[in-house]
């Protein structure tokens, strides 16, 4: 995958704009589906199962309507990402927190340090409400990733 200049997301990460789902499980499965043919995923079903298992333990929510479902798993060879913007807020977790942006990723055990740096950089960008608002309004994937890269 081609990386962006800053360690946030690869510019070729699958992005689904206006995902139309009503629940957390359906949202995660739909976003993970965009990675079905990714060459770095060794077992797609086990990858999705690991994410859902992690999600059941403690749903990683960033606030401002952002979810970060993920799993550290040997079922991926390298870090993989997929992104979705939901058409309507989707309830996540036991408290039904409304989510519009989903950043889903898988991390192999040998890439934990890079994963932590990447997620820290992403979280810094997403703490800026103007960036979040821009991502929610981006008309196409190019605008979405440009805003994420340049903010």
DAVENUR-V340836 format. One record per run of one state. SS is the DSSP state (2 for helix, 1 for strand, 0 for the rest). FROM is the first residue (numbers start at 1). LEN is the number of residues. Records with the same first field share a line. If there is no record, write none. Layout:
SS->FROM-LEN / FROM-LEN
//
This chain:
0->1-13 / 20-3 / 34-7 / 42-2 / 58-3 / 64-2 / 68-2 / 73-3 / 77-3 / 93-4 / 108-1 / 127-2 / 138-3 / 151-1
1->14-6 / 23-1 / 41-1 / 61-3 / 66-2 / 70-3 / 76-1 / 80-13 / 97-11
2->24-10 / 44-14 / 109-18 / 129-9 / 141-10
//
